[in-house]
Structures are given as C-alpha cells and as structure tokens.
C-alpha cells in the first residue's frame, strides 16, 4: 500500500539558504530510489521559516529502506545540525 511521508521543519532565521540545497539533493537522490513516486517541498506563506515536505512511496518498506540509506542519513544529519534538532517523520496512508 502506498504511503505519504510528511516532514515539517522550522528553519532558524538566516539558515534557509543553507537548507535549500540539502533538500534539493535529498530529492534528487530519492527520485532514483526504488519505490519513490512523487515529492514536493513547500514553504509557508504566513511563516517563511516553516517548510513542509510531502513524499509518496510505493510502500512503507520502500520508505524505510530510503530512510536508513547511508547517503540519505549523511545529508539528513547535516539538516538536523542546521535546524538544531532531529527531524521527525509522519507516515500516512489513504483511507
């Protein structure tokens, strides 16, 4: 069953220019990973420090494989340092 992953991040002021290329790199890598369907990154109009990433995966197993991929983990570590906290993920399915 396909799943959607929702990632919400609050970016400290002055760090957006550092975050954007990391998010783009993650997306480019994910696009070539088995099970990736689609993704988008959104920035809140009313709060430009808030970013939302929504990605669709063929299965929770495909997402989990990508979540633990070493190349992804390295970039995610850089993002977590930039944000000053560990990124949290929420997994959703259609009802």
N, CA, C and O atoms as CSV, one atom per row, in Angstrom:
chain,resi,resn,atom,element,x,y,z
A,1,UNK,N,N,0.844,-1.175,0.000
A,1,UNK,CA,C,0.000,0.000,0.000
A,1,UNK,C,C,0.889,1.238,0.000
A,1,UNK,O,O,1.855,1.316,0.759
A,2,UNK,N,N,0.563,2.197,-0.847
A,2,UNK,CA,C,1.337,3.442,-0.944
A,2,UNK,C,C,1.205,4.247,0.349
A,2,UNK,O,O,0.178,4.207,1.027
A,3,UNK,N,N,2.275,4.980,0.668
A,3,UNK,CA,C,2.287,5.828,1.859
A,3,UNK,C,C,2.771,7.225,1.475
A,3,UNK,O,O,3.495,7.414,0.498
A,4,UNK,N,N,2.346,8.185,2.277
A,4,UNK,CA,C,2.831,9.558,2.148
A,4,UNK,C,C,3.597,9.884,3.419
A,4,UNK,O,O,3.161,9.568,4.526
A,5,UNK,N,N,4.731,10.514,3.240
A,5,UNK,CA,C,5.570,10.922,4.354
A,5,UNK,C,C,5.466,12.433,4.474
A,5,UNK,O,O,5.649,13.155,3.494
A,6,UNK,N,N,5.174,12.907,5.676
A,6,UNK,CA,C,5.051,14.334,5.940
A,6,UNK,C,C,6.181,14.730,6.887
A,6,UNK,O,O,6.345,14.153,7.962
A,7,UNK,N,N,6.952,15.724,6.462
A,7,UNK,CA,C,8.068,16.223,7.266
A,7,UNK,C,C,7.893,17.733,7.400
A,7,UNK,O,O,7.888,18.456,6.404
A,8,UNK,N,N,7.751,18.196,8.617
A,8,UNK,CA,C,7.622,19.630,8.890
A,8,UNK,C,C,8.896,20.100,9.583
A,8,UNK,O,O,9.358,19.491,10.548
A,9,UNK,N,N,9.452,21.191,9.075
A,9,UNK,CA,C,10.685,21.728,9.653
A,9,UNK,C,C,10.547,23.220,9.890
A,9,UNK,O,O,10.012,23.944,9.050
A,10,UNK,N,N,11.028,23.675,11.032
A,10,UNK,CA,C,11.127,25.103,11.317
A,10,UNK,C,C,12.602,25.456,11.183
A,10,UNK,O,O,13.448,24.927,11.904
A,11,UNK,N,N,12.898,26.350,10.259
A,11,UNK,CA,C,14.279,26.695,9.941
A,11,UNK,C,C,14.665,27.984,10.672
A,11,UNK,O,O,13.977,28.996,10.542
A,12,UNK,N,N,15.754,27.955,11.434
A,12,UNK,CA,C,16.190,29.176,12.106
A,12,UNK,C,C,16.458,30.296,11.092
A,12,UNK,O,O,16.895,30.044,9.969
A,13,UNK,N,N,16.192,31.512,11.504
A,13,UNK,CA,C,16.415,32.660,10.621
A,13,UNK,C,C,17.856,32.665,10.132
A,13,UNK,O,O,18.792,32.399,10.887
A,14,UNK,N,N,18.008,32.975,8.854
A,14,UNK,CA,C,19.323,33.044,8.244
A,14,UNK,C,C,19.866,31.710,7.762
A,14,UNK,O,O,20.964,31.667,7.207
A,15,UNK,N,N,19.128,30.613,7.957
A,15,UNK,CA,C,19.620,29.278,7.586
A,15,UNK,C,C,18.959,28.715,6.328
A,15,UNK,O,O,19.354,27.653,5.845
A,16,UNK,N,N,17.963,29.413,5.797
A,16,UNK,CA,C,17.222,28.903,4.639
A,16,UNK,C,C,18.132,28.646,3.451
A,16,UNK,O,O,17.987,27.633,2.768
A,17,UNK,N,N,19.067,29.549,3.196
A,17,UNK,CA,C,19.956,29.380,2.043
A,17,UNK,C,C,20.856,28.164,2.198
A,17,UNK,O,O,21.334,27.616,1.205
A,18,UNK,N,N,21.089,27.744,3.419
A,18,UNK,CA,C,21.879,26.538,3.656
A,18,UNK,C,C,21.025,25.277,3.546
A,18,UNK,O,O,21.510,24.225,3.129
A,19,UNK,N,N,19.751,25.389,3.923
A,19,UNK,CA,C,18.857,24.236,3.897
A,19,UNK,C,C,18.436,23.860,2.481
A,19,UNK,O,O,18.405,22.677,2.143
A,20,UNK,N,N,18.118,24.829,1.665
A,20,UNK,CA,C,17.547,24.581,0.339
A,20,UNK,C,C,18.380,23.620,-0.505
A,20,UNK,O,O,17.809,22.681,-1.059
A,21,UNK,N,N,19.696,23.798,-0.636
A,21,UNK,CA,C,20.440,22.835,-1.461
A,21,UNK,C,C,20.460,21.425,-0.873
A,21,UNK,O,O,20.525,20.449,-1.620
A,22,UNK,N,N,20.404,21.307,0.443
A,22,UNK,CA,C,20.354,19.978,1.062
A,22,UNK,C,C,19.039,19.284,0.736
A,22,UNK,O,O,19.024,18.089,0.441
A,23,UNK,N,N,17.933,20.027,0.787
A,23,UNK,CA,C,16.630,19.439,0.442
A,23,UNK,C,C,16.587,19.027,-1.021
A,23,UNK,O,O,16.042,17.977,-1.360
A,24,UNK,N,N,17.157,19.847,-1.879
A,24,UNK,CA,C,17.184,19.512,-3.316
A,24,UNK,C,C,18.023,18.264,-3.572
A,24,UNK,O,O,17.668,17.427,-4.403
A,25,UNK,N,N,19.132,18.145,-2.855
A,25,UNK,CA,C,19.988,16.971,-3.015
A,25,UNK,C,C,19.261,15.713,-2.549
A,25,UNK,O,O,19.324,14.677,-3.211
A,26,UNK,N,N,18.573,15.801,-1.414
A,26,UNK,CA,C,17.794,14.652,-0.942
A,26,UNK,C,C,16.744,14.239,-1.964
A,26,UNK,O,O,16.571,13.053,-2.243
A,27,UNK,N,N,16.047,15.221,-2.519
A,27,UNK,CA,C,15.008,14.912,-3.510
A,27,UNK,C,C,15.615,14.227,-4.722
A,27,UNK,O,O,15.078,13.228,-5.201
A,28,UNK,N,N,16.725,14.748,-5.223
A,28,UNK,CA,C,17.366,14.154,-6.400
A,28,UNK,C,C,17.769,12.706,-6.135
A,28,UNK,O,O,17.596,11.846,-6.999
A,29,UNK,N,N,18.296,12.437,-4.964
A,29,UNK,CA,C,18.671,11.062,-4.619
A,29,UNK,C,C,17.441,10.175,-4.459
A,29,UNK,O,O,17.431,9.033,-4.918
A,30,UNK,N,N,16.409,10.696,-3.812
A,30,UNK,CA,C,15.187,9.910,-3.591
A,30,UNK,C,C,14.538,9.520,-4.912
A,30,UNK,O,O,14.000,8.421,-5.046
A,31,UNK,N,N,14.590,10.420,-5.883
A,31,UNK,CA,C,13.956,10.154,-7.175
A,31,UNK,C,C,14.521,8.901,-7.844
A,31,UNK,O,O,13.838,8.267,-8.648
A,32,UNK,N,N,15.740,8.549,-7.524
A,32,UNK,CA,C,16.373,7.368,-8.113
A,32,UNK,C,C,16.293,6.147,-7.203
A,32,UNK,O,O,16.860,5.100,-7.517
A,33,UNK,N,N,15.596,6.273,-6.086
A,33,UNK,CA,C,15.497,5.177,-5.131
A,33,UNK,C,C,14.231,4.362,-5.404
A,33,UNK,O,O,13.181,4.914,-5.734
A,34,UNK,N,N,14.346,3.075,-5.264
A,34,UNK,CA,C,13.222,2.179,-5.521
A,34,UNK,C,C,12.020,2.524,-4.641
A,34,UNK,O,O,12.149,2.678,-3.426
A,35,UNK,N,N,10.865,2.641,-5.265
A,35,UNK,CA,C,9.622,2.877,-4.538
A,35,UNK,C,C,9.206,4.333,-4.448
A,35,UNK,O,O,8.081,4.627,-4.044
A,36,UNK,N,N,10.092,5.253,-4.818
A,36,UNK,CA,C,9.738,6.676,-4.776
A,36,UNK,C,C,8.734,6.970,-5.885
A,36,UNK,O,O,8.930,6.562,-7.030
A,37,UNK,N,N,7.658,7.678,-5.543
A,37,UNK,CA,C,6.641,8.026,-6.525
A,37,UNK,C,C,6.677,9.517,-6.850
A,37,UNK,O,O,6.735,9.905,-8.016
A,38,UNK,N,N,6.641,10.346,-5.807
A,38,UNK,CA,C,6.491,11.781,-6.025
A,38,UNK,C,C,6.856,12.519,-4.742
A,38,UNK,O,O,6.760,11.962,-3.648
A,39,UNK,N,N,7.266,13.751,-4.880
A,39,UNK,CA,C,7.528,14.563,-3.698
A,39,UNK,C,C,7.443,16.042,-4.010
A,39,UNK,O,O,7.587,16.466,-5.157
A,40,UNK,N,N,7.207,16.810,-2.975
A,40,UNK,CA,C,7.203,18.263,-3.122
A,40,UNK,C,C,7.642,18.901,-1.815
A,40,UNK,O,O,7.435,18.356,-0.731
A,41,UNK,N,N,8.246,20.058,-1.947
A,41,UNK,CA,C,8.673,20.825,-0.786
A,41,UNK,C,C,7.940,22.150,-0.821
A,41,UNK,O,O,7.943,22.850,-1.833
A,42,UNK,N,N,7.312,22.488,0.296
A,42,UNK,CA,C,6.502,23.697,0.387
A,42,UNK,C,C,7.065,24.614,1.465
A,42,UNK,O,O,7.642,24.158,2.451
A,43,UNK,N,N,6.887,25.910,1.259
A,43,UNK,CA,C,7.281,26.906,2.259
A,43,UNK,C,C,6.037,27.698,2.627
A,43,UNK,O,O,5.311,28.168,1.751
A,44,UNK,N,N,5.794,27.844,3.921
A,44,UNK,CA,C,4.590,28.503,4.406
A,44,UNK,C,C,4.587,29.984,4.020
A,44,UNK,O,O,5.571,30.691,4.241
A,45,UNK,N,N,3.498,30.438,3.455
A,45,UNK,CA,C,3.359,31.836,3.046
A,45,UNK,C,C,3.334,32.750,4.267
A,45,UNK,O,O,3.931,33.826,4.251
A,46,UNK,N,N,2.646,32.325,5.322
A,46,UNK,CA,C,2.499,33.166,6.515
A,46,UNK,C,C,3.672,33.055,7.489
A,46,UNK,O,O,3.842,33.909,8.358
A,47,UNK,N,N,4.476,32.008,7.345
A,47,UNK,CA,C,5.635,31.814,8.214
A,47,UNK,C,C,6.766,31.239,7.371
A,47,UNK,O,O,6.900,30.019,7.278
A,48,UNK,N,N,7.588,32.095,6.751
A,48,UNK,CA,C,8.615,31.626,5.823
A,48,UNK,C,C,9.710,30.767,6.457
A,48,UNK,O,O,10.582,30.259,5.752
A,49,UNK,N,N,9.674,30.604,7.761
A,49,UNK,CA,C,10.646,29.732,8.428
A,49,UNK,C,C,10.153,28.285,8.451
A,49,UNK,O,O,10.910,27.376,8.792
A,50,UNK,N,N,8.885,28.073,8.087
A,50,UNK,CA,C,8.304,26.729,8.128
A,50,UNK,C,C,8.311,26.087,6.738
A,50,UNK,O,O,7.816,26.656,5.766
A,51,UNK,N,N,8.887,24.890,6.678
A,51,UNK,CA,C,8.937,24.113,5.439
A,51,UNK,C,C,8.196,22.805,5.652
A,51,UNK,O,O,8.219,22.239,6.745
A,52,UNK,N,N,7.539,22.327,4.603
A,52,UNK,CA,C,6.813,21.070,4.647
A,52,UNK,C,C,7.243,20.234,3.442
A,52,UNK,O,O,7.209,20.707,2.306
A,53,UNK,N,N,7.640,19.015,3.692
A,53,UNK,CA,C,7.992,18.085,2.622
A,53,UNK,C,C,6.958,16.967,2.632
A,53,UNK,O,O,6.674,16.372,3.671
A,54,UNK,N,N,6.407,16.696,1.464
A,54,UNK,CA,C,5.449,15.608,1.307
A,54,UNK,C,C,5.998,14.694,0.216
A,54,UNK,O,O,6.244,15.135,-0.906
A,55,UNK,N,N,6.186,13.434,0.547
A,55,UNK,CA,C,6.647,12.492,-0.475
A,55,UNK,C,C,5.758,11.258,-0.457
A,55,UNK,O,O,5.226,10.865,0.581
A,56,UNK,N,N,5.614,10.663,-1.624
A,56,UNK,CA,C,4.815,9.446,-1.779
A,56,UNK,C,C,5.744,8.295,-2.132
A,56,UNK,O,O,6.653,8.424,-2.953
A,57,UNK,N,N,5.484,7.160,-1.480
A,57,UNK,CA,C,6.286,5.959,-1.676
A,57,UNK,C,C,5.366,4.775,-1.946
A,57,UNK,O,O,4.237,4.731,-1.457
A,58,UNK,N,N,5.846,3.838,-2.710
A,58,UNK,CA,C,5.055,2.662,-3.076
A,58,UNK,C,C,4.629,1.863,-1.847
A,58,UNK,O,O,3.536,1.297,-1.812
A,59,UNK,N,N,5.514,1.823,-0.825
A,59,UNK,CA,C,5.191,1.074,0.388
A,59,UNK,C,C,5.967,1.657,1.560
A,59,UNK,O,O,6.926,2.407,1.379
A,60,UNK,N,N,5.538,1.300,2.757
A,60,UNK,CA,C,6.255,1.727,3.951
A,60,UNK,C,C,7.652,1.106,3.980
A,60,UNK,O,O,8.598,1.721,4.473
A,61,UNK,N,N,7.776,-0.095,3.458
A,61,UNK,CA,C,9.086,-0.749,3.394
A,61,UNK,C,C,10.041,0.041,2.496
A,61,UNK,O,O,11.210,0.219,2.839
A,62,UNK,N,N,9.545,0.516,1.345
A,62,UNK,CA,C,10.387,1.323,0.455
A,62,UNK,C,C,10.850,2.597,1.166
A,62,UNK,O,O,12.017,2.975,1.071
A,63,UNK,N,N,9.931,3.256,1.878
A,63,UNK,CA,C,10.296,4.451,2.625
A,63,UNK,C,C,11.347,4.116,3.690
A,63,UNK,O,O,12.336,4.834,3.841
A,64,UNK,N,N,11.127,3.029,4.419
A,64,UNK,CA,C,12.047,2.658,5.485
A,64,UNK,C,C,13.444,2.360,4.940
A,64,UNK,O,O,14.449,2.710,5.558
A,65,UNK,N,N,13.493,1.715,3.783
A,65,UNK,CA,C,14.783,1.447,3.146
A,65,UNK,C,C,15.485,2.758,2.811
A,65,UNK,O,O,16.683,2.904,3.055
A,66,UNK,N,N,14.747,3.706,2.256
A,66,UNK,CA,C,15.312,5.016,1.941
A,66,UNK,C,C,15.700,5.774,3.220
A,66,UNK,O,O,16.748,6.419,3.270
A,67,UNK,N,N,14.861,5.694,4.236
A,67,UNK,CA,C,15.131,6.379,5.500
A,67,UNK,C,C,16.482,5.958,6.070
A,67,UNK,O,O,17.192,6.788,6.639
A,68,UNK,N,N,16.845,4.704,5.931
A,68,UNK,CA,C,18.080,4.185,6.516
A,68,UNK,C,C,19.241,4.096,5.524
A,68,UNK,O,O,20.297,3.555,5.851
A,69,UNK,N,N,19.049,4.620,4.323
A,69,UNK,CA,C,20.116,4.612,3.323
A,69,UNK,C,C,21.262,5.513,3.798
A,69,UNK,O,O,21.008,6.647,4.204
A,70,UNK,N,N,22.513,5.043,3.759
A,70,UNK,CA,C,23.639,5.810,4.295
A,70,UNK,C,C,23.822,7.200,3.674
A,70,UNK,O,O,24.124,8.160,4.384
A,71,UNK,N,N,23.643,7.310,2.366
A,71,UNK,CA,C,23.807,8.614,1.711
A,71,UNK,C,C,22.741,9.599,2.190
A,71,UNK,O,O,23.024,10.777,2.410
A,72,UNK,N,N,21.515,9.103,2.348
A,72,UNK,CA,C,20.436,9.929,2.842
A,72,UNK,C,C,20.696,10.340,4.294
A,72,UNK,O,O,20.499,11.495,4.672
A,73,UNK,N,N,21.139,9.381,5.091
A,73,UNK,CA,C,21.396,9.651,6.507
A,73,UNK,C,C,22.466,10.728,6.687
A,73,UNK,O,O,22.376,11.543,7.605
A,74,UNK,N,N,23.462,10.734,5.828
A,74,UNK,CA,C,24.522,11.744,5.912
A,74,UNK,C,C,23.962,13.152,5.674
A,74,UNK,O,O,24.270,14.082,6.419
A,75,UNK,N,N,23.146,13.298,4.641
A,75,UNK,CA,C,22.550,14.607,4.341
A,75,UNK,C,C,21.566,14.992,5.432
A,75,UNK,O,O,21.516,16.149,5.850
A,76,UNK,N,N,20.782,14.023,5.894
A,76,UNK,CA,C,19.818,14.307,6.955
A,76,UNK,C,C,20.532,14.770,8.217
A,76,UNK,O,O,20.038,15.647,8.927
A,77,UNK,N,N,21.679,14.193,8.496
A,77,UNK,CA,C,22.469,14.634,9.642
A,77,UNK,C,C,22.871,16.093,9.527
A,77,UNK,O,O,22.850,16.826,10.516
A,78,UNK,N,N,23.235,16.515,8.329
A,78,UNK,CA,C,23.582,17.915,8.095
A,78,UNK,C,C,22.372,18.827,8.329
A,78,UNK,O,O,22.495,19.916,8.889
A,79,UNK,N,N,21.213,18.361,7.890
A,79,UNK,CA,C,19.981,19.135,8.088
A,79,UNK,C,C,19.668,19.252,9.573
A,79,UNK,O,O,19.324,20.332,10.054
A,80,UNK,N,N,19.784,18.155,10.293
A,80,UNK,CA,C,19.490,18.172,11.727
A,80,UNK,C,C,20.415,19.125,12.477
A,80,UNK,O,O,19.974,19.831,13.383
A,81,UNK,N,N,21.685,19.149,12.109
A,81,UNK,CA,C,22.628,20.081,12.733
A,81,UNK,C,C,22.220,21.515,12.423
A,81,UNK,O,O,22.239,22.376,13.303
A,82,UNK,N,N,21.854,21.766,11.181
A,82,UNK,CA,C,21.424,23.100,10.761
A,82,UNK,C,C,20.195,23.568,11.539
A,82,UNK,O,O,20.110,24.727,11.946
A,83,UNK,N,N,19.244,22.653,11.741
A,83,UNK,CA,C,18.000,23.001,12.432
A,83,UNK,C,C,18.157,22.996,13.951
A,83,UNK,O,O,17.356,23.596,14.667
A,84,UNK,N,N,19.181,22.323,14.430
A,84,UNK,CA,C,19.400,22.237,15.871
A,84,UNK,C,C,18.520,21.208,16.556
A,84,UNK,O,O,18.380,21.218,17.779
A,85,UNK,N,N,17.919,20.308,15.760
A,85,UNK,CA,C,17.108,19.230,16.337
A,85,UNK,C,C,16.902,18.135,15.306
A,85,UNK,O,O,17.067,18.350,14.105
A,86,UNK,N,N,16.539,16.962,15.794
A,86,UNK,CA,C,16.319,15.814,14.934
A,86,UNK,C,C,14.997,15.962,14.174
A,86,UNK,O,O,13.980,16.357,14.745
A,87,UNK,N,N,15.030,15.645,12.899
A,87,UNK,CA,C,13.838,15.717,12.062
A,87,UNK,C,C,12.885,14.577,12.407
A,87,UNK,O,O,13.307,13.438,12.607
A,88,UNK,N,N,11.604,14.898,12.472
A,88,UNK,CA,C,10.578,13.889,12.740
A,88,UNK,C,C,9.759,13.640,11.484
A,88,UNK,O,O,9.524,14.554,10.693
A,89,UNK,N,N,9.327,12.396,11.306
A,89,UNK,CA,C,8.595,11.978,10.136
A,89,UNK,C,C,7.242,11.414,10.556
A,89,UNK,O,O,7.128,10.774,11.601
A,90,UNK,N,N,6.225,11.652,9.744
A,90,UNK,CA,C,4.907,11.067,9.983
A,90,UNK,C,C,4.517,10.329,8.716
A,90,UNK,O,O,4.667,10.849,7.610
A,91,UNK,N,N,4.017,9.118,8.887
A,91,UNK,CA,C,3.649,8.261,7.758
A,91,UNK,C,C,2.131,8.157,7.685
A,91,UNK,O,O,1.469,7.870,8.682
A,92,UNK,N,N,1.589,8.393,6.498
A,92,UNK,CA,C,0.135,8.370,6.292
A,92,UNK,C,C,-0.216,7.447,5.130
A,92,UNK,O,O,0.579,7.245,4.212
A,93,UNK,N,N,-1.431,6.889,5.194
A,93,UNK,CA,C,-1.985,6.124,4.079
A,93,UNK,C,C,-3.362,6.678,3.752
A,93,UNK,O,O,-3.968,7.383,4.560
A,94,UNK,N,N,-3.848,6.356,2.568
A,94,UNK,CA,C,-5.190,6.761,2.174
A,94,UNK,C,C,-6.229,5.931,2.918
A,94,UNK,O,O,-5.991,4.769,3.247
A,95,UNK,N,N,-7.385,6.539,3.180
A,95,UNK,CA,C,-8.465,5.787,3.823
A,95,UNK,C,C,-9.584,5.557,2.837
A,95,UNK,O,O,-10.592,4.941,3.180
